[in-house]
Amino acid sequence: MDWRKLISVDPGIMHGTACFTGTRVPVSVVLDNLAAGESTSTVLSEYPTLGEEHIRAAIAYAAELAHERVIPLSA
């Protein structure tokens, strides 16, 4: 999945937060909802400008970020 086609950063939109291209919906909002246990269908109903491909792009984006940054975890 090439998330770069669906996610962009523009300093003039949402203060440069990663958003779905052509929207003001931050990727982090979708990821937060999914992490909180919301279903894909619920997220899509809350954000009707998004489709299944946006959900997959958000997950791919998060996966790539996880490869780039180490978050310390306590034992």
C-alpha positions as CSV (number, residue, x, y, z in Angstrom):
1,M,0.0,0.0,0.0
2,D,1.5,3.3,-1.0
3,W,0.0,5.6,1.6
4,R,1.8,8.6,0.1
5,K,-1.0,8.9,-2.5
6,L,-3.6,9.4,0.2
7,I,-1.7,11.2,3.0
8,S,-0.1,14.6,2.8
9,V,1.3,17.3,5.0
10,D,0.6,21.0,4.2
11,P,1.7,23.7,6.6
12,G,-1.5,25.6,5.7
13,I,-3.8,22.7,6.6
14,M,-4.2,21.7,10.3
15,H,-0.9,23.3,11.2
16,G,1.1,20.8,9.1
17,T,-0.5,17.7,10.7
18,A,-0.5,14.6,8.4
19,C,-4.0,14.6,6.9
20,F,-5.8,12.6,4.2
21,T,-5.2,14.4,1.0
22,G,-8.0,16.8,0.1
23,T,-9.5,16.7,3.6
24,R,-8.8,18.3,7.0
25,V,-9.1,14.9,8.7
26,P,-5.9,14.1,10.5
27,V,-4.5,10.6,10.2
28,S,-3.9,10.5,13.9
29,V,-7.7,10.9,14.6
30,V,-8.4,7.8,12.5
31,L,-5.6,5.8,14.2
32,D,-6.8,7.0,17.7
33,N,-10.3,5.8,16.9
34,L,-9.1,2.4,15.7
35,A,-6.8,2.0,18.7
36,A,-9.7,2.7,21.0
37,G,-11.6,-0.2,19.4
38,E,-13.8,1.6,17.0
39,S,-14.7,-0.4,14.0
40,T,-13.7,0.6,10.5
41,S,-17.4,1.1,9.6
42,T,-17.9,3.4,12.5
43,V,-14.9,5.5,11.6
44,L,-16.1,5.7,8.0
45,S,-19.5,6.7,9.1
46,E,-18.0,9.5,11.3
47,Y,-15.8,10.7,8.4
48,P,-17.9,10.3,5.2
49,T,-15.1,11.8,3.0
50,L,-13.0,8.7,3.8
51,G,-13.1,5.3,2.3
52,E,-11.6,1.9,3.1
53,E,-8.4,2.8,1.3
54,H,-7.9,5.7,3.8
55,I,-8.0,3.3,6.7
56,R,-5.4,1.0,5.0
57,A,-3.3,4.1,4.3
58,A,-3.4,5.2,7.9
59,I,-2.3,1.8,9.1
60,A,0.5,1.6,6.6
61,Y,1.6,5.1,7.6
62,A,1.6,4.1,11.3
63,A,3.5,0.9,10.5
64,E,6.2,2.9,8.6
65,L,6.5,5.3,11.5
66,A,7.0,2.4,13.9
67,H,10.0,1.3,11.9
68,E,11.6,4.8,12.2
69,R,11.1,5.6,15.9
70,V,11.8,3.6,19.0
71,I,9.5,4.3,22.0
72,P,11.0,3.2,25.3
73,L,8.9,0.7,27.1
74,S,9.3,-0.3,30.7
75,A,10.0,-3.9,31.5
